């Protein structure tokens, strides 16, 4: 893991890094020493590790919860190189959503194109971050909405170090099998008027989660209207299960 800089503001230290070909960001409380809980954050589709929502939530978790927070650019996003096949599938997906057409076959194709690499990337980054003196091998949580949920579900299912997850804004049927393998506490968020993810599909994915402790948070509004107060609820959820 190679860090490129270190900046500090308003009680949070921000360090961009690369691990192999994976670009990422690490946020920690200013003056952090010793082991602390770590939150891994997955960004949405078309976003990246420094999307405004990711940065705001990471800084909030670091200041209010004392957590370390890491985010990476998943394949074909941010500073990662893309490829023509991904661009073609993504464009077709957007066109089908806009036309109100079924996207199931494209969900599967896009999922298979990126999921294996993303799980491997997150596992490698988790191992490297936990070797840092000011993070250590403490408990781990995962937060991810939309694409961050689609790629987070197989990661959480495969990674025993993750002890709790906040997921949501997702309902693709291709995730059903991996969702059934999750056995850690989950908080699942749904936007009741989501124009990208039909409500019935989101409910079906929540139902498929194998966790014996799972909570559904449903709020009015469209896909991008997640209430700000859910950030505080996520913090309380992670504090309850990781601290």
ABEGO torsion letter per residue (X at the ends): XBBABBBBBGGBBBBBBBBEABBBBBBBBBGBBEBBBBBBBBBBBGBBAABAAAAAAAAAAAAAAGBBBBBBBBBGBEABBBBAAAAAAAAAAAAAAAAGBBAAAAAAAAAAAAAAAAAAAAAAAAAAAAABAAAEABBBBBBBBEAAAAAAAAAAAABAABABBBBEGBABAAAAAAAAABABBBBBBBBAABAABBAAAAAAAAAABABABBBBBBBBEBAAABBAAAAAAAAAAAAAAAX
